[in-house]
Amino acid sequence: MAKIHLVVELGSSNTYIYKVGTGLLLNEPSMIAKKIGTNEIYAVGSDAKKLIGKTNEDICVISPIRNGVVVNLDMAQKMFQYFYKKVVPSKSIFDSIDVLLCVSNGLGDNQISDFKEVIFSSGIGNVSTVPSSIVSLVGAGVNIDRPSAVISLNIGGGTTDFALVSLNEIVNGFSINFGGEDMDKSIRDYIYHTKGLEISLMSAEKLKNECLSLYSNDLSNMEVNGIDVATKRPRSEIIASSDIRVAVLHFFENICMGLEHLINLCSPEIASDIAPNGVVVTGGVANMPGIEDYITKNIGLPCFVAENPQLATVVGGAKYIQNNN
C-alpha cells in the first residue's frame, strides 16, 4: 500500500494542501457559502469568496476559521471535505494517507483538537501537528538543526506568530490575534472616513497587496471603485500608497513591539545568536515592499523575507517530513 504524505495549513484567509514529492495541490480562500436555515452548501473556496456582497439574503458566506482558531467546526469540516475531495483522487482511499497539520504556536490543546477534528472529518486517520513557526523557517531555507537561534515572524491572515527557534525547538514564542485580514478592514475603514468612499474588503485587500508599501517615499497608486458616502452613487478614486500606509502603520508598530518583547526574553547566549541571524519573515504580508527595512530600522536586527513567503509553511512542512523520515 502506497503512503501519501500531505501538509495542510488551515489559515484564516487561505487553506493550503501540499503533497510531498508532488507540490502544491490547493490554495483557496477559507470560505464557504450556505443557504440560511438549511445544510445546503452553495459554494466553497474561491467560488464562495466571489459571492461576498453579491448574494441575496438567503445565502451567507462564512469564514469558519478566524484569528487562527476554528469558530465554526461544522462549516470548517464541510469546507475541508470539499477541498480534500477536489485534490485527492478517489482511488487514493486505498492508500495510506498521513497529514502534517501546521498550527499556530499560540494555540491551546482544545483549539488544536478542533483543527484535528476538521481533518479527521475527511476520513483521514493519521494526523500530526507541527508549529508553523518552525516549518516556515525550514521553508525559508533556514537550517534549524544548528544550536544557533533565529527569530521566526509569521504574519498570517488572522494571526501573527512570534518565535525564537533553536535546535528544532521553540525556545520562546507567542501569537497576536491580528494579521492581513485586519489590515484589509483598517484600509477599508480609513478610506471610508478620509475619502468618503465605501469600498469592499476585496478592494481593500487588493490595495494592500498591490499598492501598499512601508517606504515613505513610495509613489505607487491605484484606482478603486466604490460607493460615494454622501451621494450613494458609484465613484472611483485614485488611492496613493501614502494614503493607506497610515491606516496600517500601527499594526507594524505592534509587530515591532512584539519582536522587542521576544528579544527581551532571551538569555545573553541566545541574544548573541540572533544579532547576526536576525528575523525571518513569512506569510502573505511578508511580500509588502519595505518590510525588511522597516523592521531592521525599528528593532536593530537584520531582517530577511523568505522566497515565496506565502507558501513557506507548507513547503517547509514537506521538507520537515522528508528530513525526519
SERO-4910 file (N, C-alpha, C, O; in steps of 0.05 Angstrom, whole numbers):
BEGIN
 pado doro    nc1    nc2    nc3   cac1   cac2   cac3    cc1    cc2    cc3    oc1    oc2    oc3
  Met    A     17    -24      0      0      0      0     18     25      0     35     28     17
  Ala    A     13     43    -19     29     67    -21     21     87      2     -2     88      9
  Lys    A     41    101     11     35    121     32     37    149     20     56    155      6
  Ile    A     17    165     25     16    192     16     19    211     39      6    208     60
  His    A     38    230     37     43    250     58     32    277     48     40    287     28
  Leu    A     13    288     63      2    314     57      9    334     80     10    327    103
  Val    A     15    358     72     18    380     91     -6    399     88    -12    407     66
  Val    A    -19    405    110    -43    422    109    -39    446    127    -30    444    150
  Glu    A    -47    469    116    -48    494    132    -76    505    129    -84    513    108
  Leu    A    -91    504    151   -118    515    152   -117    544    163   -119    548    187
  Gly    A   -113    563    145   -109    590    154   -135    606    155   -155    597    143
  Ser    A   -135    629    168   -158    646    170   -166    656    142   -189    659    136
  Ser    A   -146    662    125   -151    672     99   -152    650     77   -170    649     61
  Asn    A   -132    632     79   -129    612     58   -124    584     69   -112    582     91
  Thr    A   -132    564     55   -125    536     61   -106    526     40   -110    530     16
  Tyr    A    -84    513     49    -64    502     31    -62    471     36    -62    462     59
  Ile    A    -61    457     14    -55    428     16    -31    422     -3    -32    429    -26
  Tyr    A    -11    410      9     15    405     -6     21    376     -3     20    364     18
  Lys    A     27    363    -26     34    335    -26     64    332    -29     77    342    -48
  Val    A     76    317    -10    105    312    -10    112    297    -36    100    276    -42
  Gly    A    132    307    -50    141    294    -75    126    304    -99    135    298   -122
  Thr    A    105    319    -96     89    329   -119     89    359   -119     96    371   -139
  Gly    A     81    371    -97     79    401    -95     52    410    -86     37    395    -74
  Leu    A     46    435    -91     22    448    -81     -2    437    -96     -3    438   -121
  Leu    A    -22    427    -81    -46    416    -93    -69    436    -92    -86    437   -109
  Leu    A    -69    453    -71    -92    471    -67    -84    496    -52    -69    495    -32
  Asn    A    -93    519    -61    -91    544    -48   -117    560    -53   -120    572    -74
  Glu    A   -135    559    -34   -161    572    -37   -169    586    -12   -161    579     10
  Pro    A   -186    607    -15   -196    621      9   -211    602     28   -225    584     19
  Ser    A   -207    607     54   -220    590     74   -248    601     79   -254    613     99
  Met    A   -265    597     59   -293    607     59   -312    586     49   -305    569     32
  Ile    A   -337    588     59   -358    570     50   -384    586     50   -390    601     68
  Ala    A   -400    582     29   -426    596     27   -448    575     30   -447    554     17
  Lys    A   -468    581     46   -490    563     50   -517    578     50   -518    602     54
  Lys    A   -538    563     45   -564    574     46   -573    575     76   -572    555     90
  Ile    A   -582    598     84   -590    602    112   -614    585    119   -633    583    104
  Gly    A   -613    572    142   -635    555    151   -634    527    140   -652    511    147
  Thr    A   -614    520    124   -611    494    113   -582    485    115   -565    500    123
  Asn    A   -577    460    108   -550    449    107   -539    449     79   -517    438     74
  Glu    A   -553    462     61   -544    462     33   -520    481     29   -521    505     35
  Ile    A   -499    469     19   -475    485     13   -477    496    -15   -482    482    -35
  Tyr    A   -473    522    -18   -476    536    -43   -450    538    -59   -449    534    -83
  Ala    A   -428    544    -44   -402    547    -57   -380    545    -36   -385    549    -12
  Val    A   -356    538    -45   -333    535    -26   -308    547    -38   -305    547    -63
  Gly    A   -291    558    -21   -265    569    -30   -267    593    -48   -281    612    -41
  Ser    A   -254    593    -70   -253    616    -88   -281    623    -98   -288    647   -100
  Asp    A   -298    603   -103   -325    608   -112   -342    621    -91   -359    638    -97
  Ala    A   -337    614    -65   -351    627    -43   -342    656    -40   -359    674    -35
  Lys    A   -316    661    -43   -306    689    -39   -318    708    -60   -323    731    -54
  Lys    A   -322    698    -84   -334    714   -105   -362    723    -99   -372    743   -111
  Leu    A   -375    710    -81   -403    716    -74   -406    738    -53   -428    747    -48
  Ile    A   -384    746    -40   -386    765    -18   -399    791    -29   -389    804    -47
  Gly    A   -420    799    -15   -434    824    -23   -451    822    -48   -462    842    -56
  Lys    A   -453    798    -59   -467    795    -85   -490    775    -84   -501    767   -105
  Thr    A   -498    767    -60   -519    747    -57   -544    759    -45   -543    781    -34
  Asn    A   -566    744    -47   -590    753    -33   -588    744     -4   -569    733      5
  Glu    A   -609    751     11   -609    746     40   -610    717     47   -605    710     70
  Asp    A   -615    699     28   -617    671     34   -590    657     35   -588    634     45
  Ile    A   -569    670     25   -543    658     24   -523    674     41   -522    699     38
  Cys    A   -508    661     58   -487    675     74   -460    662     68   -458    638     64
  Val    A   -440    679     68   -412    670     64   -399    670     91   -398    690    105
  Ile    A   -388    646     98   -377    642    125   -347    637    123   -337    623    106
  Ser    A   -332    650    142   -304    643    146   -303    627    172   -303    638    194
  Pro    A   -301    600    169   -302    583    193   -277    584    211   -277    573    233
  Ile    A   -256    596    200   -231    599    216   -225    629    218   -221    642    197
  Arg    A   -224    640    242   -218    668    245   -198    672    267   -198    659    288
  Asn    A   -179    691    262   -158    696    282   -144    671    291   -137    668    314
  Gly    A   -140    653    272   -124    629    277   -138    607    292   -124    588    300
  Val    A   -164    609    297   -178    587    311   -204    579    296   -214    595    280
  Val    A   -213    555    300   -237    545    287   -261    557    303   -264    551    326
  Val    A   -277    573    289   -300    585    303   -327    572    294   -347    576    307
  Asn    A   -326    556    273   -350    541    264   -340    514    255   -333    511    232
  Leu    A   -340    495    273   -329    468    267   -343    454    245   -331    443    227
  Asp    A   -370    455    245   -385    442    224   -379    452    196   -374    437    178
  Met    A   -378    479    193   -372    491    167   -343    486    159   -336    483    136
  Ala    A   -325    487    179   -297    481    173   -293    453    163   -278    448    144
  Gln    A   -308    434    175   -306    406    166   -317    403    137   -304    390    121
  Lys    A   -340    415    132   -351    413    105   -333    427     84   -330    417     62
  Met    A   -320    449     92   -302    463     74   -278    445     67   -271    442     44
  Phe    A   -266    433     88   -242    416     83   -250    391     68   -234    382     51
  Gln    A   -273    379     74   -281    356     59   -283    362     29   -275    345     13
  Tyr    A   -293    385     22   -295    393     -6   -267    396    -18   -261    386    -40
  Phe    A   -249    410     -4   -222    414    -14   -208    387    -17   -194    382    -37
  Tyr    A   -211    369      2   -197    344      2   -206    327    -22   -189    315    -36
  Lys    A   -232    326    -26   -243    310    -49   -234    323    -76   -231    309    -96
  Lys    A   -229    349    -76   -222    362   -100   -194    355   -109   -188    354   -133
  Val    A   -176    350    -90   -147    346    -97   -137    318    -94   -116    311   -104
  Val    A   -152    301    -78   -142    274    -74   -161    255    -89   -184    253    -83
  Pro    A   -150    241   -110   -166    222   -126   -180    201   -109   -169    193    -88
  Ser    A   -203    193   -117   -219    174   -101   -204    147    -98   -207    134    -78
  Lys    A   -187    140   -117   -172    115   -115   -152    117    -92   -142     96    -83
  Ser    A   -146    141    -83   -126    144    -61   -137    134    -34   -122    132    -15
  Ile    A   -163    128    -33   -174    118     -8   -162     91     -1   -164     82     21
  Phe    A   -150     78    -21   -137     52    -16   -108     56     -8    -95     36      0
  Asp    A    -99     81     -8    -72     87      1    -72     95     30    -93    102     41
  Ser    A    -49     95     43    -46    105     70    -39    134     68    -19    142     56
  Ile    A    -56    151     81    -52    180     79    -45    191    107    -61    188    125
  Asp    A    -22    204    109    -14    217    134    -15    247    129     -7    257    108
  Val    A    -25    262    148    -27    291    146    -10    304    168    -12    297    191
  Leu    A      7    323    159     21    340    178      7    367    178      6    381    158
  Leu    A     -5    374    200    -21    398    203     -5    420    216      5    417    238
  Cys    A     -2    442    202     14    465    212     -4    483    228    -25    492    219
  Val    A      3    488    253    -14    504    271      2    527    284     26    526    286
  Ser    A    -13    547    292     -1    570    306     10    561    333     -1    544    346
  Asn    A     33    573    340     45    565    366     31    577    390     39    572    413
  Gly    A     10    593    385     -5    604    408    -30    589    415    -45    598    432
  Leu    A    -35    566    402    -60    551    407    -58    534    431    -37    523    438
  Gly    A    -81    530    445    -83    512    467    -91    484    457    -96    481    433
  Asp    A    -91    464    475    -97    437    467   -124    434    454   -128    420    435
  Asn    A   -144    447    466   -172    445    455   -174    457    427   -188    447    410
  Gln    A   -160    479    423   -160    492    396   -146    474    375   -155    472    352
  Ile    A   -124    462    383   -110    443    365   -128    419    359   -129    410    336
  Ser    A   -142    410    379   -161    387    376   -182    394    355   -190    377    339
  Asp    A   -192    419    356   -212    427    336   -201    425    307   -215    415    289
  Phe    A   -177    434    304   -164    432    277   -161    403    268   -166    397    245
  Lys    A   -154    386    287   -151    358    280   -178    346    272   -180    330    254
  Glu    A   -199    354    286   -226    344    280   -234    351    252   -248    336    238
  Val    A   -226    375    243   -231    383    215   -219    363    196   -232    355    176
  Ile    A   -194    355    200   -180    337    183   -192    309    185   -196    296    165
  Phe    A   -197    300    209   -209    273    213   -236    270    199   -243    248    191
  Ser    A   -250    292    195   -277    290    183   -276    280    155   -296    272    144
  Ser    A   -252    281    142   -250    271    115   -242    242    113   -236    231     92
  Gly    A   -241    229    137   -234    200    137   -205    195    140   -196    172    138
  Ile    A   -189    216    144   -160    213    148   -155    204    177   -165    217    196
  Gly    A   -140    183    181   -136    172    208   -111    181    222   -110    180    247
  Asn    A    -91    189    207    -65    196    220    -59    225    216    -51    233    194
  Val    A    -62    241    237    -56    270    236    -37    278    258    -42    272    281
  Ser    A    -15    290    250      4    300    269      6    330    265     -1    341    244
  Thr    A     16    345    286     17    374    284     46    383    287     62    370    299
  Val    A     51    407    276     77    420    279     72    450    280     55    460    265
  Pro    A     87    465    296     83    494    297     91    507    270    113    500    259
  Ser    A     75    524    260     81    538    235    107    554    237    121    557    218
  Ser    A    113    564    261    137    579    265    162    564    258    182    575    249
  Ile    A    161    537    263    185    520    258    187    514    228    208    518    216
  Val    A    165    504    217    167    495    189    169    518    169    180    515    147
  Ser    A    159    541    177    162    565    159    191    572    156    200    581    134
  Leu    A    207    568    177    236    573    175    249    553    156    266    560    140
  Val    A    240    527    159    251    507    141    244    514    112    261    511     94
  Gly    A    219    523    107    211    531     80    227    555     70    229    559     46
  Ala    A    237    571     89    253    595     81    282    588     77    298    605     70
  Gly    A    289    562     80    316    554     76    335    556     99    359    555     97
  Val    A    323    560    123    340    563    147    345    536    159    328    519    162
  Asn    A    370    531    166    378    506    180    372    508    209    387    522    224
  Ile    A    351    496    218    342    499    246    354    476    264    348    475    288
  Asp    A    370    459    252    383    437    267    407    447    283    416    434    302
  Arg    A    417    471    276    441    481    290    434    493    317    411    502    321
  Pro    A    453    493    335    449    507    361    454    537    358    471    549    372
  Ser    A    438    549    340    441    578    334    413    589    330    399    581    312
  Ala    A    405    607    347    378    617    348    372    637    326    389    652    317
  Val    A    346    636    317    336    655    297    307    661    304    294    644    315
  Ile    A    298    685    297    271    693    302    253    687    278    260    695    256
  Ser    A    231    673    283    211    668    262    188    687    266    176    688    288
  Leu    A    181    702    245    158    720    246    140    712    223    146    716    200
  Asn    A    117    700    230     98    690    210     73    707    211     57    705    230
  Ile    A     69    724    191     45    742    191     24    730    173     25    732    148
  Gly    A      4    718    186    -17    704    171    -41    723    167    -39    747    171
  Gly    A    -63    711    158    -87    727    153   -101    736    178   -111    758    179
  Gly    A   -101    719    199   -114    727    224    -97    726    248   -105    734    270
  Thr    A    -72    716    246    -54    713    269    -26    719    261    -17    712    238
  Thr    A    -11    731    279     18    736    275     33    720    296     29    725    320
  Asp    A     50    702    287     65    685    306     94    695    309    107    702    289
  Phe    A    103    696    334    130    704    340    143    680    354    132    668    372
  Ala    A    167    673    345    180    650    358    211    653    356    221    661    335
  Leu    A    224    645    377    253    643    377    259    613    375    252    598    393
  Val    A    273    606    353    276    577    347    306    570    347    323    584    337
  Ser    A    312    547    360    339    537    361    337    507    364    321    497    380
  Leu    A    354    492    349    355    463    352    327    450    349    319    433    365
  Asn    A    313    458    328    286    447    322    265    452    343    244    439    342
  Glu    A    270    470    361    251    475    382    245    505    385    261    522    378
  Ile    A    221    511    394    214    539    401    223    544    429    213    533    449
  Val    A    243    562    432    254    570    458    234    588    472    228    584    496
  Asn    A    224    608    458    203    625    468    185    632    445    194    635    422
  Gly    A    159    636    450    141    643    428    114    651    438    106    644    460
  Phe    A     99    665    421     72    673    427     59    683    401     72    686    381
  Ser    A     33    688    403     18    697    380      2    722    387     -6    726    410
  Ile    A     -3    738    367    -21    761    370    -44    758    350    -39    751    327
  Asn    A    -68    763    358    -91    757    341    -97    780    322   -118    793    324
  Phe    A    -78    786    305    -84    803    282    -66    794    259    -45    782    263
  Gly    A    -75    801    235    -59    794    211    -69    810    187    -79    832    190
  Gly    A    -65    798    163    -71    812    139   -101    820    136   -107    841    125
  Glu    A   -119    803    146   -147    810    144   -154    835    160   -171    851    152
  Asp    A   -142    838    183   -146    862    199   -136    887    185   -148    909    188
  Met    A   -114    884    170   -104    906    155   -123    914    133   -127    938    127
  Asp    A   -136    894    120   -156    900    100   -179    917    112   -187    936     99
  Lys    A   -189    909    135   -211    923    148   -202    952    155   -218    971    152
  Ser    A   -177    955    164   -168    981    171   -166    999    147   -172   1023    148
  Ile    A   -156    988    124   -155   1004    100   -182   1012     90   -187   1035     82
  Arg    A   -201    993     91   -229    999     83   -241   1021    100   -252   1040     89
  Asp    A   -237   1020    126   -249   1040    144   -235   1067    140   -248   1088    141
  Tyr    A   -209   1066    136   -194   1092    132   -203   1106    107   -207   1131    107
  Ile    A   -207   1092     85   -217   1104     60   -245   1115     63   -252   1135     52
  Tyr    A   -261   1100     79   -289   1109     84   -289   1136     98   -304   1154     90
  His    A   -272   1139    118   -272   1164    134   -256   1187    122   -263   1210    127
  Thr    A   -236   1181    106   -219   1202     96   -226   1210     67   -221   1232     58
  Lys    A   -236   1191     52   -242   1196     23   -273   1196     18   -281   1203     -4
  Gly    A   -288   1189     38   -317   1189     34   -325   1168     13   -345   1172     -1
  Leu    A   -310   1146     13   -315   1125     -7   -318   1098      7   -300   1090     22
  Glu    A   -340   1084      2   -344   1058     14   -335   1037     -6   -346   1034    -28
  Ile    A   -314   1021      1   -304   1000    -16   -307    973     -3   -312    971     21
  Ser    A   -305    952    -19   -307    925     -8   -281    916      5   -260    928      0
  Leu    A   -284    896     21   -259    885     34   -241    873     12   -216    874     16
  Met    A   -252    862     -9   -235    852    -30   -219    874    -44   -196    870    -52
  Ser    A   -231    897    -47   -217    920    -59   -195    930    -39   -173    937    -48
  Ala    A   -201    929    -14   -181    936      7   -158    917      6   -135    924      9
  Glu    A   -164    891      3   -143    871      2   -126    875    -23   -101    872    -21
  Lys    A   -138    882    -45   -122    887    -69   -104    911    -66    -81    911    -75
  Leu    A   -114    932    -53    -98    955    -47    -74    947    -30    -51    956    -35
  Lys    A    -78    931     -9    -57    922      8    -36    907     -8    -12    911     -4
  Asn    A    -45    889    -25    -27    871    -39    -12    884    -62     10    876    -69
  Glu    A    -24    904    -75    -14    915    -99     -4    944    -97     10    954   -115
  Cys    A    -12    958    -76     -5    986    -75     10    994    -49     27   1011    -49
  Leu    A      3    981    -27     14    989     -1     44    983      1     54    962     -8
  Ser    A     59   1002     12     87    999     16     95   1013     43     82   1032     51
  Leu    A    115   1002     56    125   1014     81    146   1035     75    156   1048     94
  Tyr    A    154   1039     50    172   1060     43    157   1087     43    137   1089     28
  Ser    A    166   1106     58    152   1131     59    152   1147     33    135   1164     29
  Asn    A    172   1141     16    174   1156     -9    163   1140    -33    167   1148    -56
  Asp    A    148   1118    -27    136   1102    -49    113   1118    -62     95   1127    -48
  Leu    A    114   1121    -88     94   1137   -103     73   1120   -116     58   1129   -134
  Ser    A     71   1094   -109     51   1076   -121     23   1087   -116     18   1099    -95
  Asn    A      6   1082   -135    -23   1089   -131    -40   1069   -147    -30   1054   -164
  Met    A    -66   1070   -141    -84   1051   -153   -112   1062   -153   -120   1075   -134
  Glu    A   -127   1056   -174   -154   1065   -176   -173   1044   -164   -171   1020   -170
  Val    A   -191   1053   -146   -211   1034   -135   -239   1045   -140   -243   1070   -142
  Asn    A   -258   1027   -141   -286   1034   -145   -301   1029   -120   -296   1010   -105
  Gly    A   -321   1046   -115   -337   1042    -91   -363   1059    -93   -371   1067   -114
  Ile    A   -375   1064    -70   -399   1080    -68   -393   1105    -53   -382   1105    -30
  Asp    A   -400   1128    -65   -396   1154    -51   -414   1155    -26   -438   1150    -28
  Val    A   -401   1160     -4   -416   1160     22   -438   1181     22   -460   1176     33
  Ala    A   -433   1204     10   -453   1226     11   -475   1222    -10   -499   1226     -3
  Thr    A   -468   1215    -34   -488   1214    -56   -500   1186    -60   -521   1184    -73
  Lys    A   -487   1166    -49   -495   1138    -52   -493   1129    -81   -507   1110    -90
  Arg    A   -477   1142    -97   -473   1135   -125   -445   1123   -129   -427   1128   -114
  Pro    A   -442   1106   -150   -416   1095   -156   -395   1117   -161   -401   1136   -175
  Arg    A   -371   1113   -151   -349   1132   -155   -323   1117   -154   -320   1097   -140
  Ser    A   -303   1127   -169   -276   1116   -168   -258   1137   -156   -264   1161   -156
  Glu    A   -236   1128   -145   -216   1146   -132   -188   1134   -136   -184   1110   -134
  Ile    A   -169   1152   -141   -141   1144   -142   -130   1144   -113   -130   1165   -100
  Ile    A   -122   1121   -104   -111   1118    -76    -81   1115    -77    -71   1097    -91
  Ala    A    -67   1132    -63    -38   1131    -62    -28   1113    -40    -42   1109    -20
  Ser    A     -5   1101    -43      7   1084    -22      8   1100      5      3   1089     26
  Ser    A     16   1125      3     18   1141     27     -9   1145     41     -9   1149     66
  Asp    A    -31   1144     26    -57   1147     38    -64   1124     57    -75   1128     79
  Ile    A    -56   1099     49    -64   1076     64    -43   1066     83    -48   1050    101
  Arg    A    -18   1076     80      3   1069     99     -4   1077    127      1   1062    146
  Val    A    -16   1100    129    -25   1110    156    -44   1090    169    -44   1087    193
  Ala    A    -61   1078    152    -82   1060    163    -71   1035    175    -84   1023    193
  Val    A    -47   1026    167    -37   1000    176    -11   1003    192     -1    983    203
  Leu    A     -1   1027    195     25   1030    208     25   1020    237     45   1010    247
  His    A      2   1023    250      1   1014    278      4    984    281     13    974    301
  Phe    A     -5    969    260     -1    940    260     29    933    261     38    916    276
  Phe    A     45    947    244     73    942    243     88    952    267    108    941    275
  Glu    A     78    974    279     89    983    304     85    961    326    103    956    342
  Asn    A     61    949    326     56    928    345     73    903    340     81    889    359
  Ile    A     78    897    315     95    875    308    123    880    318    136    862    330
  Cys    A    133    904    315    160    910    325    161    909    356    181    901    367
  Met    A    139    917    369    138    915    398    138    886    406    150    879    426
  Gly    A    124    869    391    124    840    397    152    829    394    161    812    410
  Leu    A    167    837    373    194    828    369    212    837    392    229    822    402
  Glu    A    209    862    400    224    872    423    219    856    448    237    850    463
  His    A    194    849    453    187    833    476    200    805    475    210    795    495
  Leu    A    200    793    451    212    767    447    242    768    453    254    751    466
  Ile    A    255    789    443    283    793    447    290    797    477    310    787    487
  Asn    A    272    811    491    277    815    520    275    790    536    284    789    559
  Leu    A    263    769    525    261    743    539    286    726    535    289    705    548
  Cys    A    304    736    518    328    720    511    349    721    533    353    740    547
  Ser    A    363    698    535    387    697    552    410    711    536    408    715    512
  Pro    A    431    719    550    454    731    535    465    713    513    474    723    492
  Glu    A    465    687    518    476    668    498    458    668    473    468    668    450
  Ile    A    432    668    477    413    669    454    416    695    439    415    696    415
  Ala    A    417    717    455    419    744    442    443    746    424    442    760    403
  Ser    A    465    732    431    489    734    414    484    719    387    498    725    367
  Asp    A    465    700    387    459    686    362    441    703    344    446    705    320
  Ile    A    421    716    356    402    730    339    413    756    328    401    767    309
  Ala    A    434    766    339    447    791    328    454    787    299    447    805    283
  Pro    A    468    765    291    473    761    262    451    747    247    447    753    224
  Asn    A    436    729    261    416    713    247    390    729    241    377    725    221
  Gly    A    383    746    260    361    764    256    333    752    255    328    732    268
  Val    A    316    764    239    288    757    237    282    747    209    289    760    189
  Val    A    268    724    207    259    714    181    229    717    180    215    706    197
  Val    A    219    731    159    191    737    157    178    720    136    188    717    114
  Thr    A    155    707    143    140    691    125    110    699    127    103    716    144
  Gly    A     94    688    109     66    695    108     61    715     85     80    727     76
  Gly    A     36    717     77     30    734     54     38    763     57     46    775     37
  Val    A     35    774     81     41    802     85     71    808     82     80    831     78
  Ala    A     88    787     83    117    790     81    125    801     54    147    811     50
  Asn    A    107    799     34    113    809      7    112    840      6    119    851    -15
  Met    A    103    853     27    100    882     26    127    896     23    145    891     38
  Pro    A    129    913      3    154    928     -1    161    944     24    145    958     36
  Gly    A    187    943     32    197    959     54    196    945     81    205    957    101
  Ile    A    184    921     83    181    909    109    208    902    122    211    904    146
  Glu    A    227    893    106    254    886    117    267    911    129    277    910    151
  Asp    A    267    933    113    280    958    123    265    969    148    278    979    166
  Tyr    A    239    967    148    223    978    170    230    963    196    235    976    217
  Ile    A    230    937    195    236    921    219    265    925    228    270    929    252
  Thr    A    284    925    209    312    929    217    316    957    230    330    959    250
  Lys    A    303    977    219    306   1004    229    294   1006    258    305   1021    274
  Asn    A    272    991    263    259    994    288    269    976    311    267    983    334
  Ile    A    281    953    304    290    936    325    320    931    325    331    919    343
  Gly    A    333    941    304    363    939    303    374    912    297    397    907    303
  Leu    A    358    894    285    367    868    276    363    864    247    345    876    235
  Pro    A    380    848    234    376    843    205    349    828    201    341    813    218
  Cys    A    336    833    179    310    821    173    311    810    145    321    823    126
  Phe    A    301    786    141    301    772    115    273    762    109    260    750    126
  Val    A    264    767     85    238    756     76    243    731     60    260    730     42
  Ala    A    228    710     66    231    684     52    223    687     23    206    703     16
  Glu    A    236    671      6    227    669    -21    200    656    -22    196    635     -9
  Asn    A    181    668    -36    153    658    -36    143    654     -8    136    631      0
  Pro    A    142    675      8    135    672     37    108    661     43    103    649     64
  Gln    A     89    665     24     61    655     29     60    625     31     43    614     44
  Leu    A     79    611     17     79    582     16    101    570     34    104    546     34
  Ala    A    115    587     48    138    577     64    130    556     84    145    537     89
  Thr    A    106    559     96     98    540    116     93    512    105    104    492    116
  Val    A     78    510     83     72    483     73     97    471     58    101    447     60
  Val    A    112    488     45    137    478     32    156    468     54    168    447     51
  Gly    A    158    483     76    174    475     98    164    450    111    180    433    121
  Gly    A    138    447    113    126    423    124    134    398    108    140    377    120
  Ala    A    134    401     82    142    378     64    172    371     69    179    348     71
  Lys    A    189    391     71    218    387     76    221    374    104    239    358    108
  Tyr    A    205    383    123    206    373    150    200    343    151    214    328    165
  Ile    A    180    335    136    174    306    134    196    291    122    204    269    132
  Gln    A    207    301    100    229    287     86    254    285    103    268    265    103
  Asn    A    259    306    119    283    306    136    280    287    160    300    278    171
  Asn    A    256    281    167    251    264    191    242    235    184    235    220    202
  Asn    A    243    229    158    236    201    150    261    186    142    260    162    134
***
